[in-house]
């Protein structure tokens, strides 16, 4: 029996790959999403501006996206195990080294190089490897993998807030680094390449799969409209997402909410995203990914408008889970588009390059959020920027079309 026929079996090794990929994304993006929790303690202790502090995250986003393309290429060549091992070491190392910083340049170096490579090597190889293990259930498998992102936020953001409040931000960094190192041991042990027969694509059972084994090369994919529509829609949505995620805790604490409560709300966003990712992955295999992507973008736009008018604590408690569901919805399906549209021949390189373009939105959102606050002493215009970004993301997503059908 071919591997494709066993995807529904609990004994299929692809599901173990999904579990290890889940842990990798949980650690990598748990650290990323908890960055906003550390933001205010850092600029308070060192006297940095919010733009200067958030600028480190923006620099990380740029380096991470460049590294993502390289990590995807290495995964195509060498497989995921070696790449993931280097990622785990860098993730843990970045947190432990952050505990000893005394200057701004150290902050930037550890974020740009160690954290940048760590997240890139923890995410890109995992998603591309899962894509290669699955065809019929690819949407569900990828959505389960990237629920690790929401779980990481759900766990690490409140944990970091509690550690900072109880023991200080330096101890918090050390504890998070130790957790990451421990978790990556089973990841490196169990992750492996898919069997060669899984490099086939196309199935009558899914509305998303490419209908030919003649996969796109990287250069051919770049020439298509769908490649750029996908990249730009992800970039605009990421700009809106990360401007809010990095500045959400400062935004809420500026209104008199305690850090632990703000950290809990950040974790609640992650919890909502888990629901969004699982629902979107399941529905996208049935209804098509483009429809789910547009619906999720629309819901996120609505929730950003809600945030613009939020002043009371209860309004933030409404915002957090629904915002999480919305971005979890699109984040759960958008990584599947490269394999669906362009095949598996160069999916690591294609996915890495798309992620690199999306990273420009991540960098722009986090930095501009801090800069706008420093200039206006308010996050109001940052939220307006996010609304515009989401409208542009919706427009670009409407242009998506399977290049095989163009």
Residue pairs with C-beta under 8 A, 6 or more apart in sequence:
2 197
3 12
3 14
3 194
3 195
3 197
3 198
4 135
4 136
4 197
4 198
4 200
4 203
6 12
7 14
7 134
7 135
7 136
7 137
8 137
13 133
13 192
14 130
14 133
14 134
14 141
14 194
15 141
16 190
17 129
17 130
17 133
17 190
17 191
17 192
17 194
18 130
18 133
18 141
18 144
18 145
19 190
20 126
20 186
20 187
20 190
20 191
21 126
21 127
21 129
21 130
21 145
21 148
21 191
22 144
22 145
22 147
22 148
22 151
23 148
23 183
23 184
23 186
23 187
24 84
24 87
24 88
24 122
24 123
24 126
24 148
24 184
24 187
24 191
25 122
25 123
25 126
25 127
25 145
25 146
25 148
25 149
25 152
26 148
26 149
26 151
26 152
26 155
26 183
27 88
27 91
27 122
27 148
27 152
27 179
27 180
27 183
27 184
28 87
28 91
28 118
28 119
28 122
28 123
28 152
29 119
29 123
29 148
29 149
29 152
29 153
30 149
30 151
30 152
30 153
30 155
30 156
30 157
31 91
31 94
31 95
31 115
31 118
31 119
31 152
31 156
31 176
31 180
32 115
32 119
32 152
33 149
33 152
33 153
33 156
33 157
33 245
33 266
33 269
33 270
34 152
34 153
34 156
34 157
34 159
34 160
34 176
34 266
35 57
35 246
36 157
36 245
36 246
36 247
36 248
36 249
36 250
36 266
37 157
37 160
37 161
37 164
37 249
37 259
37 262
37 263
37 266
38 160
38 164
38 169
38 172
38 173
39 50
39 53
39 54
39 246
39 247
39 249
39 250
40 249
40 250
40 253
40 259
41 164
41 169
42 48
42 53
42 107
42 169
43 49
43 50
43 52
43 53
45 169
46 104
48 104
49 370
49 374
50 247
50 250
50 369
50 370
50 373
50 374
51 367
51 370
51 371
51 373
51 374
52 104
52 370
53 107
53 370
54 246
54 247
54 366
54 367
54 369
54 370
55 108
55 367
55 370
56 104
56 107
56 108
56 111
56 112
57 111
57 242
57 246
57 363
57 366
57 367
58 362
58 363
58 364
58 366
58 367
59 108
59 111
59 112
59 363
60 111
60 112
60 115
60 116
60 119
61 242
61 359
61 360
61 362
61 363
61 366
62 112
62 359
62 360
62 363
63 112
63 113
63 116
63 117
64 115
64 116
64 117
64 119
64 120
64 359
64 362
65 120
65 355
65 356
65 357
65 358
65 359
65 360
65 362
65 363
66 116
66 356
66 359
67 116
67 117
67 120
67 121
68 120
68 123
68 124
68 351
68 352
68 355
68 356
68 359
69 349
69 352
69 353
69 355
69 356
70 120
70 352
71 83
71 87
71 117
71 120
71 121
71 124
71 125
71 348
71 352
72 124
72 125
72 128
72 347
72 348
72 349
72 350
72 351
72 352
72 353
72 355
73 348
73 349
73 352
74 82
74 83
74 125
74 348
75 83
75 124
75 125
75 128
75 129
75 348
76 128
76 346
76 347
76 348
76 349
79 129
79 192
79 193
80 125
80 126
80 128
80 129
80 191
80 192
80 193
81 188
81 191
81 192
83 121
83 125
84 121
84 122
84 125
84 126
84 184
84 187
84 188
84 191
85 184
85 188
86 117
86 121
87 117
87 118
87 119
87 120
87 121
87 122
87 125
87 184
88 118
88 121
88 122
88 180
88 181
88 184
88 187
88 188
89 118
89 181
89 184
90 113
90 114
90 115
90 117
90 118
90 121
91 114
91 115
91 118
91 119
91 122
91 177
91 180
91 184
92 118
92 177
92 178
92 180
92 181
92 184
93 114
93 118
93 177
94 110
94 111
94 114
94 115
94 118
94 177
95 173
95 174
95 176
95 177
95 180
96 173
96 174
96 177
96 178
97 106
97 110
97 114
98 107
98 110
98 173
98 177
99 170
99 171
99 173
99 174
99 177
100 106
100 170
101 107
101 110
123 355
124 348
124 351
124 352
124 355
125 191
125 348
126 145
126 191
127 142
127 145
127 146
127 335
127 351
128 339
128 347
128 348
128 351
129 191
129 193
129 194
130 138
130 141
130 142
130 145
131 138
131 142
131 335
131 336
131 338
131 339
131 344
131 347
131 351
132 193
132 194
132 198
132 199
132 339
132 344
132 347
133 141
133 194
133 198
134 140
134 141
134 142
134 198
135 198
135 200
135 201
135 202
135 203
135 206
135 209
136 203
136 205
136 206
136 209
136 285
137 285
138 206
138 208
138 209
138 285
138 336
138 339
138 340
139 206
139 208
139 281
139 282
139 284
139 285
139 289
139 333
139 336
140 281
140 282
140 285
141 281
142 281
142 332
142 333
142 335
142 336
143 277
143 278
143 280
143 281
143 282
143 284
143 332
143 333
144 277
144 278
144 281
146 277
146 331
146 332
146 335
147 273
147 274
147 277
147 278
147 328
147 332
149 270
149 273
149 277
149 328
149 331
150 269
150 270
150 271
150 272
150 273
150 274
150 276
150 277
150 324
150 328
151 270
151 274
152 270
153 266
153 267
153 269
153 270
153 271
153 273
154 267
154 268
154 270
154 271
154 274
155 267
155 270
156 176
157 263
157 264
157 266
157 267
157 270
158 260
158 263
158 264
158 266
158 267
159 175
159 176
160 172
160 176
160 263
161 249
161 259
161 260
161 262
161 263
161 264
161 266
162 260
162 263
163 171
163 172
163 175
163 176
164 172
164 259
165 259
165 260
199 344
199 345
200 213
201 209
201 210
201 212
201 213
201 215
201 339
201 343
201 344
202 209
202 210
202 211
202 212
202 213
203 209
206 285
207 286
207 287
207 288
208 284
208 285
208 288
208 289
208 336
208 340
209 340
210 339
210 340
210 341
210 342
210 343
210 402
210 404
211 404
212 343
212 404
213 343
214 343
215 342
215 343
215 344
215 345
215 346
216 224
216 341
216 342
216 343
216 345
216 346
216 350
216 403
217 345
217 346
218 346
218 349
218 350
218 353
220 342
221 227
221 338
221 341
221 342
221 346
221 350
221 403
222 353
224 341
224 342
224 403
224 406
225 399
225 401
225 403
225 406
226 341
226 399
226 400
226 401
226 402
226 403
226 406
227 341
227 342
227 350
227 354
229 396
229 397
229 399
229 400
230 334
230 337
230 338
230 341
230 354
230 396
230 400
231 353
231 354
231 357
231 358
232 357
232 392
232 393
232 396
233 293
233 297
233 334
233 393
233 394
233 396
233 397
233 400
234 334
234 354
234 355
234 357
234 358
234 361
234 393
235 357
235 358
235 359
235 360
235 361
236 361
236 389
236 390
236 392
236 393
236 396
237 297
237 300
237 327
237 330
237 361
237 389
237 390
237 393
238 358
238 359
238 361
238 362
238 365
239 361
239 362
239 364
239 365
239 368
239 385
239 386
239 389
240 300
240 304
240 361
240 365
240 385
240 386
240 387
240 389
240 390
240 393
241 300
241 327
241 362
241 365
242 361
242 362
242 365
242 366
243 365
243 366
243 368
243 369
243 382
243 385
243 386
243 389
244 251
244 304
244 307
244 323
244 365
244 369
244 383
244 386
245 266
245 269
246 365
246 366
246 369
246 370
247 366
247 369
247 370
247 373
247 379
247 382
248 262
248 265
248 266
248 269
249 259
249 262
249 263
249 265
249 266
250 373
251 379
252 261
252 262
252 265
252 316
253 259
253 262
254 379
255 311
257 265
257 313
257 316
261 313
265 316
265 317
265 320
266 320
268 317
268 320
268 321
268 324
269 320
269 321
269 323
269 324
270 324
271 321
271 324
272 320
272 321
272 322
272 323
272 324
272 325
272 328
273 324
273 325
273 327
273 328
273 331
274 324
274 328
275 321
275 324
275 325
275 328
276 296
276 324
276 325
276 326
276 327
276 328
276 329
276 331
276 332
277 328
277 329
277 331
277 332
278 332
279 325
279 329
279 332
280 292
280 296
280 328
280 329
280 330
280 332
280 333
281 332
281 333
283 292
284 291
284 292
284 332
284 333
284 336
289 333
289 334
289 336
289 337
289 340
290 397
290 400
292 329
292 330
292 333
293 329
293 330
293 333
293 334
293 397
293 400
294 394
294 397
294 398
295 329
296 326
296 327
296 328
296 329
296 330
296 333
297 326
297 330
297 390
297 393
297 394
297 397
298 394
299 322
299 325
299 326
299 329
300 323
300 326
300 327
300 330
300 390
301 387
301 390
301 391
301 394
302 326
303 319
303 322
303 323
303 326
304 323
304 383
304 386
304 387
304 390
305 387
306 315
306 318
306 319
306 322
307 319
307 323
307 383
308 380
308 383
308 384
308 387
309 315
310 316
310 319
335 351
337 354
337 400
338 347
338 350
338 351
338 354
339 347
339 351
340 402
341 402
341 403
341 404
342 350
342 403
361 389
365 385
365 386
365 389
368 382
368 385
369 379
369 382
369 385
372 379
372 381
372 382
372 385
373 379
373 382
